[in-house]
Every structure is written in structure tokens, then in C-alpha cells.
Amino acid sequence: MMEGDDTMAKFLDKLIGSGKKAKSEAEEYQELDLSEFEEGFKDEPTNMFIRVAELSGLDSLPQLKKQVYENNVLIIDVSPAKHDKLLFDRAIKDLKQVVSDVHGDIAMIKEDQVIVTPRGVRIDRQKLK
């Protein structure tokens, strides 16, 4: 290979890659700085939050129910409670009662996640394609 050919090969390798080394998801992950975006909305009133929670026991239920009564959407990780069938069944029963009280909605979105919504928010059970 001549010197010019070697330089051209290096250039093409940098430009389009050799296909030998794919980036891992960790290398492709990029932290988003949303501080500028958030500053623009800082003083605007908020009617609803989407809260992420964990159901670890019956002691967390009052706070979860309070959030739904306060018109917030909950995405609940129920995996810690899944190993105790009585705990899981009781918690879901209580959450269904809150949903009934506020005319909201409840659904499993993964085998270990439940979404609970307040009045005026329905969960579409059809996946978008």
C-alpha cells in the first residue's frame, strides 16, 4: 500500500468507521441538561405531576393514595411487593378503590409497573405502532 492509500484508508475509517467497534449503549448515552428549559416554566402554575413511586409495603399506600387525590399520575414500581401476594393484592385493591373514588384509571404497564391516573386521564390499552 502506498502512503497516499494509507492516509485515505485512515480518513475513510474515521469518516464511516470500519464496523469493527460498535459503540455500546453506555458510550451513546448522553446526559441532557434541561436547566434552561426548566427555567422558562419555573413560575408557571402546574395542575398535575407525573410521579414515580415504589410500593414497598402497606405503609407507602397513604402517600400514594394522597397523590392520586391531589390529581397526580403515578407510575408505581410494584416489584418489591410482588413477592408477597397478600400485600400486592391488598395494595392493588386499595388503589382501585381510590381510582373509583376519583373516576380515574389504573393499569399494569409492565409486569412490575402500575400506572394510576386521576379524573380526566384515561389509559389507552392499545399500543401505538
DOTI-9744 format. One record per residue: residue number from 1; x, y, z of N, C-alpha, C in turn. Coordinates in steps of 0.1 Angstrom, whole numbers. Layout:
// DOTI-9744
site lumse: NUM n_u: X n_v: Y n_w: Z ca_u: X ca_v: Y ca_w: Z c_u: X c_v: Y c_w: Z
...
//
This chain:
// DOTI-9744
site lumse: 1 n_u: 8 n_v: -12 n_w: 0 ca_u: 0 ca_v: 0 ca_w: 0 c_u: 9 c_v: 12 c_w: 0
site lumse: 2 n_u: 6 n_v: 22 n_w: -8 ca_u: 14 ca_v: 34 ca_w: -9 c_u: 9 c_v: 44 c_w: 2
site lumse: 3 n_u: 18 n_v: 54 n_w: 5 ca_u: 15 ca_v: 63 ca_w: 16 c_u: 2 c_v: 70 c_w: 14
site lumse: 4 n_u: -2 n_v: 74 n_w: 2 ca_u: -14 ca_v: 81 ca_w: 0 c_u: -26 c_v: 72 c_w: 2
site lumse: 5 n_u: -25 n_v: 59 n_w: -2 ca_u: -36 ca_v: 50 ca_w: 1 c_u: -38 c_v: 48 c_w: 15
site lumse: 6 n_u: -27 n_v: 47 n_w: 23 ca_u: -28 ca_v: 45 ca_w: 38 c_u: -36 c_v: 57 c_w: 44
site lumse: 7 n_u: -32 n_v: 69 n_w: 40 ca_u: -39 ca_v: 81 ca_w: 45 c_u: -53 c_v: 81 c_w: 42
site lumse: 8 n_u: -56 n_v: 77 n_w: 29 ca_u: -70 ca_v: 77 ca_w: 25 c_u: -78 c_v: 67 c_w: 33
site lumse: 9 n_u: -72 n_v: 55 n_w: 36 ca_u: -79 ca_v: 45 ca_w: 43 c_u: -81 c_v: 49 c_w: 58
site lumse: 10 n_u: -72 n_v: 56 n_w: 64 ca_u: -74 ca_v: 62 ca_w: 77 c_u: -85 c_v: 72 c_w: 77
site lumse: 11 n_u: -85 n_v: 80 n_w: 67 ca_u: -96 ca_v: 91 ca_w: 66 c_u: -110 c_v: 84 c_w: 65
site lumse: 12 n_u: -111 n_v: 74 n_w: 56 ca_u: -124 ca_v: 67 ca_w: 54 c_u: -128 c_v: 60 c_w: 67
site lumse: 13 n_u: -118 n_v: 54 n_w: 74 ca_u: -121 ca_v: 47 ca_w: 86 c_u: -127 c_v: 57 c_w: 96
site lumse: 14 n_u: -121 n_v: 68 n_w: 97 ca_u: -126 ca_v: 78 ca_w: 107 c_u: -140 c_v: 84 c_w: 103
site lumse: 15 n_u: -142 n_v: 85 n_w: 90 ca_u: -154 ca_v: 91 ca_w: 84 c_u: -166 c_v: 81 c_w: 86
site lumse: 16 n_u: -164 n_v: 69 n_w: 81 ca_u: -175 ca_v: 60 ca_w: 82 c_u: -173 c_v: 48 c_w: 91
site lumse: 17 n_u: -161 n_v: 47 n_w: 96 ca_u: -159 ca_v: 36 ca_w: 106 c_u: -156 c_v: 23 c_w: 99
site lumse: 18 n_u: -150 n_v: 14 n_w: 105 ca_u: -146 ca_v: 1 ca_w: 99 c_u: -156 c_v: -9 c_w: 102
site lumse: 19 n_u: -166 n_v: -6 n_w: 111 ca_u: -176 ca_v: -16 ca_w: 115 c_u: -171 c_v: -26 c_w: 126
site lumse: 20 n_u: -158 n_v: -24 n_w: 129 ca_u: -152 ca_v: -34 ca_w: 139 c_u: -157 c_v: -31 c_w: 153
site lumse: 21 n_u: -159 n_v: -18 n_w: 156 ca_u: -161 ca_v: -15 ca_w: 170 c_u: -174 c_v: -7 c_w: 171
site lumse: 22 n_u: -185 n_v: -13 n_w: 175 ca_u: -198 ca_v: -6 ca_w: 177 c_u: -198 c_v: 1 c_w: 190
site lumse: 23 n_u: -204 n_v: 12 n_w: 191 ca_u: -205 ca_v: 19 ca_w: 204 c_u: -215 c_v: 12 c_w: 213
site lumse: 24 n_u: -211 n_v: 11 n_w: 225 ca_u: -221 ca_v: 5 ca_w: 235 c_u: -231 c_v: 15 c_w: 239
site lumse: 25 n_u: -242 n_v: 10 n_w: 245 ca_u: -253 ca_v: 20 ca_w: 249 c_u: -247 c_v: 30 c_w: 259
site lumse: 26 n_u: -238 n_v: 26 n_w: 267 ca_u: -232 ca_v: 35 ca_w: 277 c_u: -224 c_v: 46 c_w: 270
site lumse: 27 n_u: -217 n_v: 43 n_w: 259 ca_u: -210 ca_v: 53 ca_w: 252 c_u: -219 c_v: 62 c_w: 244
site lumse: 28 n_u: -231 n_v: 57 n_w: 240 ca_u: -240 ca_v: 65 ca_w: 233 c_u: -249 c_v: 74 c_w: 242
site lumse: 29 n_u: -250 n_v: 70 n_w: 255 ca_u: -258 ca_v: 77 ca_w: 264 c_u: -253 c_v: 91 c_w: 266
site lumse: 30 n_u: -262 n_v: 101 n_w: 266 ca_u: -258 ca_v: 115 ca_w: 267 c_u: -268 c_v: 121 c_w: 278
site lumse: 31 n_u: -262 n_v: 127 n_w: 288 ca_u: -269 ca_v: 134 ca_w: 298 c_u: -275 c_v: 147 c_w: 292
site lumse: 32 n_u: -288 n_v: 149 n_w: 294 ca_u: -295 ca_v: 161 ca_w: 289 c_u: -295 c_v: 172 c_w: 300
site lumse: 33 n_u: -291 n_v: 183 n_w: 297 ca_u: -291 ca_v: 195 ca_w: 306 c_u: -304 c_v: 202 c_w: 303
site lumse: 34 n_u: -314 n_v: 201 n_w: 311 ca_u: -327 ca_v: 207 ca_w: 309 c_u: -329 c_v: 219 c_w: 318
site lumse: 35 n_u: -318 n_v: 224 n_w: 324 ca_u: -320 ca_v: 236 ca_w: 333 c_u: -325 c_v: 248 c_w: 326
site lumse: 36 n_u: -320 n_v: 250 n_w: 314 ca_u: -325 ca_v: 262 ca_w: 306 c_u: -340 c_v: 260 c_w: 303
site lumse: 37 n_u: -344 n_v: 248 n_w: 299 ca_u: -358 ca_v: 246 ca_w: 296 c_u: -367 c_v: 247 c_w: 309
site lumse: 38 n_u: -362 n_v: 242 n_w: 320 ca_u: -370 ca_v: 243 ca_w: 332 c_u: -371 c_v: 257 c_w: 337
site lumse: 39 n_u: -361 n_v: 265 n_w: 335 ca_u: -361 ca_v: 279 ca_w: 340 c_u: -373 c_v: 287 c_w: 333
site lumse: 40 n_u: -376 n_v: 284 n_w: 321 ca_u: -387 ca_v: 291 ca_w: 314 c_u: -400 c_v: 288 c_w: 319
site lumse: 41 n_u: -402 n_v: 277 n_w: 326 ca_u: -415 ca_v: 273 ca_w: 331 c_u: -416 c_v: 273 c_w: 347
site lumse: 42 n_u: -405 n_v: 279 n_w: 353 ca_u: -404 ca_v: 278 ca_w: 367 c_u: -416 c_v: 284 c_w: 375
site lumse: 43 n_u: -421 n_v: 296 n_w: 370 ca_u: -431 ca_v: 303 ca_w: 377 c_u: -445 c_v: 300 c_w: 372
site lumse: 44 n_u: -447 n_v: 291 n_w: 362 ca_u: -460 ca_v: 287 ca_w: 357 c_u: -467 c_v: 278 c_w: 366
site lumse: 45 n_u: -480 n_v: 280 n_w: 368 ca_u: -487 ca_v: 270 ca_w: 377 c_u: -488 c_v: 256 c_w: 371
site lumse: 46 n_u: -488 n_v: 246 n_w: 379 ca_u: -489 ca_v: 232 ca_w: 375 c_u: -501 c_v: 226 c_w: 380
site lumse: 47 n_u: -509 n_v: 220 n_w: 372 ca_u: -521 ca_v: 213 ca_w: 376 c_u: -519 c_v: 198 c_w: 380
site lumse: 48 n_u: -509 n_v: 192 n_w: 374 ca_u: -507 ca_v: 178 ca_w: 376 c_u: -492 c_v: 175 c_w: 374
site lumse: 49 n_u: -488 n_v: 165 n_w: 382 ca_u: -474 ca_v: 160 ca_w: 381 c_u: -475 c_v: 145 c_w: 378
site lumse: 50 n_u: -465 n_v: 140 n_w: 371 ca_u: -463 ca_v: 125 ca_w: 369 c_u: -453 c_v: 121 c_w: 379
site lumse: 51 n_u: -457 n_v: 113 n_w: 389 ca_u: -448 ca_v: 109 ca_w: 400 c_u: -444 c_v: 94 c_w: 398
site lumse: 52 n_u: -432 n_v: 92 n_w: 401 ca_u: -426 ca_v: 78 ca_w: 401 c_u: -425 c_v: 74 c_w: 415
site lumse: 53 n_u: -430 n_v: 62 n_w: 418 ca_u: -431 ca_v: 57 ca_w: 432 c_u: -427 c_v: 42 c_w: 433
site lumse: 54 n_u: -425 n_v: 37 n_w: 445 ca_u: -423 ca_v: 23 ca_w: 447 c_u: -432 c_v: 18 c_w: 458
site lumse: 55 n_u: -438 n_v: 7 n_w: 455 ca_u: -447 ca_v: 1 ca_w: 465 c_u: -439 c_v: -10 c_w: 473
site lumse: 56 n_u: -434 n_v: -6 n_w: 485 ca_u: -425 ca_v: -15 ca_w: 492 c_u: -433 c_v: -21 c_w: 504
site lumse: 57 n_u: -444 n_v: -15 n_w: 507 ca_u: -452 ca_v: -21 ca_w: 518 c_u: -465 c_v: -13 c_w: 520
site lumse: 58 n_u: -474 n_v: -17 n_w: 529 ca_u: -486 ca_v: -10 ca_w: 531 c_u: -484 c_v: 4 c_w: 537
site lumse: 59 n_u: -473 n_v: 6 n_w: 543 ca_u: -471 ca_v: 19 ca_w: 549 c_u: -469 c_v: 30 c_w: 538
site lumse: 60 n_u: -466 n_v: 26 n_w: 526 ca_u: -464 ca_v: 36 ca_w: 515 c_u: -478 c_v: 39 c_w: 508
site lumse: 61 n_u: -488 n_v: 31 n_w: 511 ca_u: -501 ca_v: 34 ca_w: 504 c_u: -507 c_v: 47 c_w: 507
site lumse: 62 n_u: -507 n_v: 52 n_w: 520 ca_u: -514 ca_v: 65 ca_w: 522 c_u: -508 c_v: 76 c_w: 513
site lumse: 63 n_u: -495 n_v: 77 n_w: 512 ca_u: -489 ca_v: 87 ca_w: 504 c_u: -492 c_v: 85 c_w: 489
site lumse: 64 n_u: -493 n_v: 73 n_w: 484 ca_u: -496 ca_v: 70 ca_w: 470 c_u: -511 c_v: 75 c_w: 468
site lumse: 65 n_u: -520 n_v: 71 n_w: 477 ca_u: -534 ca_v: 75 ca_w: 475 c_u: -535 c_v: 90 c_w: 475
site lumse: 66 n_u: -528 n_v: 97 n_w: 484 ca_u: -528 ca_v: 111 ca_w: 485 c_u: -524 c_v: 118 c_w: 472
site lumse: 67 n_u: -514 n_v: 112 n_w: 465 ca_u: -510 ca_v: 118 ca_w: 453 c_u: -521 c_v: 117 c_w: 442
site lumse: 68 n_u: -528 n_v: 106 n_w: 442 ca_u: -539 ca_v: 105 ca_w: 432 c_u: -551 c_v: 114 c_w: 436
site lumse: 69 n_u: -554 n_v: 116 n_w: 448 ca_u: -564 ca_v: 125 ca_w: 453 c_u: -560 c_v: 139 c_w: 449
site lumse: 70 n_u: -547 n_v: 142 n_w: 449 ca_u: -542 ca_v: 155 ca_w: 445 c_u: -540 c_v: 157 c_w: 430
site lumse: 71 n_u: -546 n_v: 148 n_w: 422 ca_u: -547 ca_v: 150 ca_w: 408 c_u: -534 c_v: 147 c_w: 401
site lumse: 72 n_u: -526 n_v: 138 n_w: 407 ca_u: -513 ca_v: 135 ca_w: 400 c_u: -514 c_v: 120 c_w: 394
site lumse: 73 n_u: -506 n_v: 118 n_w: 384 ca_u: -504 ca_v: 105 ca_w: 378 c_u: -493 c_v: 98 c_w: 385
site lumse: 74 n_u: -495 n_v: 85 n_w: 388 ca_u: -484 ca_v: 77 ca_w: 395 c_u: -480 c_v: 66 c_w: 386
site lumse: 75 n_u: -467 n_v: 64 n_w: 385 ca_u: -461 ca_v: 52 ca_w: 379 c_u: -454 c_v: 45 c_w: 390
site lumse: 76 n_u: -460 n_v: 34 n_w: 394 ca_u: -455 ca_v: 27 ca_w: 406 c_u: -448 c_v: 14 c_w: 403
site lumse: 77 n_u: -436 n_v: 13 n_w: 408 ca_u: -428 ca_v: 1 ca_w: 407 c_u: -433 c_v: -9 c_w: 418
site lumse: 78 n_u: -440 n_v: -19 n_w: 414 ca_u: -446 ca_v: -29 ca_w: 424 c_u: -437 c_v: -41 c_w: 426
site lumse: 79 n_u: -425 n_v: -41 n_w: 420 ca_u: -417 ca_v: -53 ca_w: 422 c_u: -413 c_v: -57 c_w: 436
site lumse: 80 n_u: -411 n_v: -47 n_w: 445 ca_u: -408 ca_v: -51 ca_w: 459 c_u: -420 c_v: -58 c_w: 466
site lumse: 81 n_u: -432 n_v: -55 n_w: 461 ca_u: -444 ca_v: -61 ca_w: 468 c_u: -448 c_v: -73 c_w: 461
site lumse: 82 n_u: -443 n_v: -76 n_w: 449 ca_u: -448 ca_v: -88 ca_w: 441 c_u: -445 c_v: -101 c_w: 448
site lumse: 83 n_u: -434 n_v: -102 n_w: 456 ca_u: -431 ca_v: -114 ca_w: 463 c_u: -441 c_v: -118 c_w: 474
site lumse: 84 n_u: -449 n_v: -108 n_w: 479 ca_u: -459 ca_v: -111 ca_w: 489 c_u: -472 c_v: -109 c_w: 483
site lumse: 85 n_u: -479 n_v: -120 n_w: 479 ca_u: -492 ca_v: -119 ca_w: 472 c_u: -502 c_v: -112 c_w: 480
site lumse: 86 n_u: -503 n_v: -114 n_w: 493 ca_u: -513 ca_v: -107 ca_w: 501 c_u: -511 c_v: -92 c_w: 501
site lumse: 87 n_u: -499 n_v: -88 n_w: 503 ca_u: -495 ca_v: -73 ca_w: 502 c_u: -499 c_v: -67 c_w: 488
site lumse: 88 n_u: -495 n_v: -74 n_w: 478 ca_u: -497 ca_v: -70 ca_w: 464 c_u: -512 c_v: -68 c_w: 462
site lumse: 89 n_u: -520 n_v: -79 n_w: 465 ca_u: -534 ca_v: -79 ca_w: 463 c_u: -541 c_v: -68 c_w: 471
site lumse: 90 n_u: -537 n_v: -66 n_w: 483 ca_u: -543 ca_v: -55 ca_w: 492 c_u: -540 c_v: -41 c_w: 486
site lumse: 91 n_u: -528 n_v: -39 n_w: 482 ca_u: -524 ca_v: -26 ca_w: 476 c_u: -531 c_v: -23 c_w: 464
site lumse: 92 n_u: -532 n_v: -33 n_w: 455 ca_u: -540 ca_v: -31 ca_w: 442 c_u: -554 c_v: -28 c_w: 445
site lumse: 93 n_u: -560 n_v: -35 n_w: 454 ca_u: -574 ca_v: -33 ca_w: 458 c_u: -576 c_v: -19 c_w: 463
site lumse: 94 n_u: -567 n_v: -14 n_w: 472 ca_u: -568 ca_v: 0 ca_w: 477 c_u: -566 c_v: 10 c_w: 466
site lumse: 95 n_u: -557 n_v: 8 n_w: 457 ca_u: -555 ca_v: 17 ca_w: 446 c_u: -567 c_v: 17 c_w: 437
site lumse: 96 n_u: -573 n_v: 6 n_w: 434 ca_u: -585 ca_v: 5 ca_w: 426 c_u: -597 c_v: 13 c_w: 433
site lumse: 97 n_u: -597 n_v: 12 n_w: 446 ca_u: -608 ca_v: 20 ca_w: 453 c_u: -606 c_v: 35 c_w: 452
site lumse: 98 n_u: -593 n_v: 39 n_w: 452 ca_u: -590 ca_v: 54 ca_w: 450 c_u: -594 c_v: 58 c_w: 436
site lumse: 99 n_u: -591 n_v: 49 n_w: 426 ca_u: -594 ca_v: 52 ca_w: 412 c_u: -609 c_v: 53 c_w: 411
site lumse: 100 n_u: -616 n_v: 44 n_w: 417 ca_u: -631 ca_v: 45 ca_w: 417 c_u: -636 c_v: 58 c_w: 423
site lumse: 101 n_u: -630 n_v: 62 n_w: 434 ca_u: -634 ca_v: 74 ca_w: 441 c_u: -632 c_v: 87 c_w: 432
site lumse: 102 n_u: -621 n_v: 87 n_w: 425 ca_u: -618 ca_v: 99 ca_w: 417 c_u: -622 c_v: 98 c_w: 403
site lumse: 103 n_u: -628 n_v: 87 n_w: 399 ca_u: -631 ca_v: 84 ca_w: 385 c_u: -619 c_v: 85 c_w: 376
site lumse: 104 n_u: -608 n_v: 78 n_w: 380 ca_u: -596 ca_v: 78 ca_w: 373 c_u: -594 c_v: 64 c_w: 366
site lumse: 105 n_u: -582 n_v: 60 n_w: 364 ca_u: -579 ca_v: 47 ca_w: 357 c_u: -567 c_v: 41 c_w: 363
site lumse: 106 n_u: -565 n_v: 28 n_w: 361 ca_u: -554 ca_v: 20 ca_w: 367 c_u: -551 c_v: 9 c_w: 357
site lumse: 107 n_u: -538 n_v: 6 n_w: 354 ca_u: -535 ca_v: -5 ca_w: 346 c_u: -520 c_v: -9 c_w: 348
site lumse: 108 n_u: -518 n_v: -22 n_w: 346 ca_u: -504 ca_v: -27 ca_w: 346 c_u: -498 c_v: -23 c_w: 333
site lumse: 109 n_u: -486 n_v: -17 n_w: 333 ca_u: -479 ca_v: -13 ca_w: 321 c_u: -467 c_v: -22 c_w: 318
site lumse: 110 n_u: -462 n_v: -29 n_w: 328 ca_u: -452 ca_v: -39 ca_w: 326 c_u: -456 c_v: -49 c_w: 338
site lumse: 111 n_u: -449 n_v: -60 n_w: 338 ca_u: -452 ca_v: -70 ca_w: 348 c_u: -449 c_v: -65 c_w: 362
site lumse: 112 n_u: -441 n_v: -54 n_w: 363 ca_u: -438 ca_v: -49 ca_w: 377 c_u: -441 c_v: -34 c_w: 378
site lumse: 113 n_u: -449 n_v: -28 n_w: 369 ca_u: -453 ca_v: -14 ca_w: 370 c_u: -467 c_v: -12 c_w: 368
site lumse: 114 n_u: -473 n_v: -3 n_w: 376 ca_u: -487 ca_v: 0 ca_w: 376 c_u: -488 c_v: 15 c_w: 374
site lumse: 115 n_u: -497 n_v: 20 n_w: 365 ca_u: -499 ca_v: 34 ca_w: 363 c_u: -513 c_v: 37 c_w: 369
site lumse: 116 n_u: -514 n_v: 48 n_w: 377 ca_u: -527 ca_v: 52 ca_w: 383 c_u: -529 c_v: 66 c_w: 379
site lumse: 117 n_u: -541 n_v: 69 n_w: 374 ca_u: -544 ca_v: 83 ca_w: 369 c_u: -556 c_v: 88 c_w: 376
site lumse: 118 n_u: -557 n_v: 102 n_w: 378 ca_u: -568 ca_v: 108 ca_w: 384 c_u: -579 c_v: 111 c_w: 374
site lumse: 119 n_u: -590 n_v: 117 n_w: 378 ca_u: -601 ca_v: 121 ca_w: 369 c_u: -596 c_v: 128 c_w: 357
site lumse: 120 n_u: -602 n_v: 125 n_w: 346 ca_u: -599 ca_v: 132 ca_w: 333 c_u: -587 c_v: 126 c_w: 325
site lumse: 121 n_u: -581 n_v: 116 n_w: 331 ca_u: -570 ca_v: 109 ca_w: 324 c_u: -573 c_v: 95 c_w: 322
site lumse: 122 n_u: -573 n_v: 90 n_w: 310 ca_u: -576 ca_v: 76 ca_w: 307 c_u: -564 c_v: 69 c_w: 301
site lumse: 123 n_u: -562 n_v: 57 n_w: 304 ca_u: -551 ca_v: 49 ca_w: 299 c_u: -555 c_v: 41 c_w: 287
site lumse: 124 n_u: -549 n_v: 44 n_w: 275 ca_u: -552 ca_v: 37 ca_w: 263 c_u: -545 c_v: 24 c_w: 263
site lumse: 125 n_u: -552 n_v: 13 n_w: 263 ca_u: -546 ca_v: 0 ca_w: 264 c_u: -541 c_v: -6 c_w: 251
site lumse: 126 n_u: -543 n_v: 2 n_w: 240 ca_u: -538 ca_v: -2 ca_w: 227 c_u: -524 c_v: 4 c_w: 225
site lumse: 127 n_u: -514 n_v: -4 n_w: 221 ca_u: -500 ca_v: 0 ca_w: 219 c_u: -500 c_v: 8 c_w: 206
site lumse: 128 n_u: -492 n_v: 19 n_w: 205 ca_u: -490 ca_v: 26 ca_w: 193 c_u: -480 c_v: 18 c_w: 184
site lumse: 129 n_u: -483 n_v: 18 n_w: 172 ca_u: -474 ca_v: 10 ca_w: 163 c_u: -467 c_v: 20 c_w: 153
//
